[in-house]
């Protein structure tokens, strides 16, 4: 069992911190959706989730925490760029699905079904970009 965990440690950590990231995103969304509407609730959820995800991915998942200032800045801006694309997908994707009838609430959250479906797609895209482009170990000489 320990060997299985060790072999898949990165994925397990990404999943665990991903739950934290989704919790930040959904938590902010839930707190704000009825006050500021779907687009703004998505934007604030995204901002909190991006900051949480960058720090946890860099230091705990992909272990690229001590590469130097230049590399950290590059990672941050690449991470933010990918997450900006994710934001557009979140805002437009949720709005699109809601407009097509996926506005069913989940646990009383307006647009919950659409939000969950788009969030799953965004998680997959973000993992692939983080693992293979942003936090590549070959850049660190590892």
Order of alpha helices (4+ residues) and beta strands (2+ residues): alpha-alpha-alpha-alpha-alpha
